[in-house]
């Protein structure tokens, strides 16, 4: 059994939803799946705008946006659901949800205050609407299926907008509510991202919430695999906008995927797939535009990994822009213990995350994202020593499990980027990534040179493929 998660761009239009339905029906021939959906592309952003407008008592703007959401989902029903009785049921469900949304707009607008609880309620409507339409369209296509409100299963704490599931309760709920439906041959269509407190208050799981939902369901139901359907052909060797000849990676480890995510690549966030890691359930990143393509499998299964003829050093190159270097120097650091703890406590107090670090006896250089809180950090640091800022830089990270056991990697890296001014160097603690900091303007040249160095000629193997979009 597979858990299939479709992102917003994979179900956002009539054509996209038709492709997703075809993918689900093809999977059902193999085994009855659980289907987890995000909101249709762009809808969550509109719901956030609605929530903010209602909080400012701008009810007119919020209602106009609500009307756009209503119209979009009714158009999907019109195009995808042909049976008159099902179409009527789908239209009624869409109208009821939007009516609820508009009642919430009026209530928050009158009070003029947007609470975290109300915010989650606003955001939940995207998934409720997308799954309602998809479920009816699936039935209309002849696929036996049922719609399930995930709030019956995903019981969470009351940390609104970043809720965490109560694992034992959820695991039992998943088995009780979903397993019997699957055994009866029904495809279960449900929502990612949303949950509910024990008292029945709607919550959301935060960034990557739909991926997290899919991974949790996979673990609770002991599924054979988790499929993440997106608009890209798996994980790439680097950003194809920087290197058009970038390749899809067939297989990678959970550790490699985690490193890439932390380092800026658009890969599954490690927190969202941690349940799959714990159960060693393979996660497939697939393209809904090219379902015949193999995509990427993320796994720690030795047999799968050994079955890929890969002798190269690097799996992928990640880039994180919008960074700046903070150079701090103080003679008070020399031979004194606890000084580094003082420095990093300043960043922690101000909520500024440090990405890359390089140190010497009396200085430390680190990279951070540009944030409003950075000035407060700098003010405190200046009371302890000399501070210099280098803005408009980017981190480039070279990632691969084979880096930890290979010689000569640094030489090849620096040979490739010899024409680029490197501002900072760092070896990751995991030993599977090497990081460079360069000026943002130098990123294209550096990444193209590195990609040519590690992904051309003899280093190319069966784990890399030309993306389906380039064929």
HELIX and SHEET records of a PDB file:
HELIX    1   1 UNK A    8  UNK A   10  5                                   3    
HELIX    2   2 UNK A   14  UNK A   30  1                                  17    
HELIX    3   3 UNK A   43  UNK A   55  1                                  13    
HELIX    4   4 UNK A   59  UNK A   80  1                                  22    
HELIX    5   5 UNK A   84  UNK A  111  1                                  28    
HELIX    6   6 UNK A  116  UNK A  140  1                                  25    
HELIX    7   7 UNK A  150  UNK A  152  5                                   3    
HELIX    8   8 UNK A  167  UNK A  174  1                                   8    
HELIX    9   9 UNK A  175  UNK A  179  3                                   5    
HELIX   10  10 UNK A  180  UNK A  183  1                                   4    
HELIX   11  11 UNK A  209  UNK A  220  1                                  12    
HELIX   12  12 UNK A  254  UNK A  262  1                                   9    
HELIX   13  13 UNK A  274  UNK A  279  1                                   6    
HELIX   14  14 UNK A  302  UNK A  306  1                                   5    
HELIX   15  15 UNK A  331  UNK A  333  5                                   3    
HELIX   16  16 UNK A  339  UNK A  349  1                                  11    
HELIX   17  17 UNK A  374  UNK A  382  1                                   9    
HELIX   18  18 UNK A  401  UNK A  405  5                                   5    
HELIX   19  19 UNK A  409  UNK A  416  1                                   8    
HELIX   20  20 UNK A  440  UNK A  442  5                                   3    
HELIX   21  21 UNK A  443  UNK A  455  1                                  13    
HELIX   22  22 UNK A  457  UNK A  459  5                                   3    
HELIX   23  23 UNK A  468  UNK A  470  5                                   3    
SHEET    1   A 8 UNK A 145  UNK A 147  0                                        
SHEET    2   A 8 UNK A 187  UNK A 191  1                                        
SHEET    3   A 8 UNK A  34  UNK A  37  1                                        
SHEET    4   A 8 UNK A   2  UNK A   6  1                                        
SHEET    5   A 8 UNK A 225  UNK A 230  1                                        
SHEET    6   A 8 UNK A 282  UNK A 287  1                                        
SHEET    7   A 8 UNK A 296  UNK A 298 -1                                        
SHEET    8   A 8 UNK A 251  UNK A 252  1                                        
SHEET    1   B 2 UNK A 194  UNK A 196  0                                        
SHEET    2   B 2 UNK A 202  UNK A 204 -1                                        
SHEET    1   C 2 UNK A 247  UNK A 249  0                                        
SHEET    2   C 2 UNK A 464  UNK A 466 -1                                        
SHEET    1   D 6 UNK A 354  UNK A 359  0                                        
SHEET    2   D 6 UNK A 363  UNK A 369 -1                                        
SHEET    3   D 6 UNK A 316  UNK A 329 -1                                        
SHEET    4   D 6 UNK A 386  UNK A 399 -1                                        
SHEET    5   D 6 UNK A 433  UNK A 439 -1                                        
SHEET    6   D 6 UNK A 422  UNK A 427 -1                                        
END                                                                             
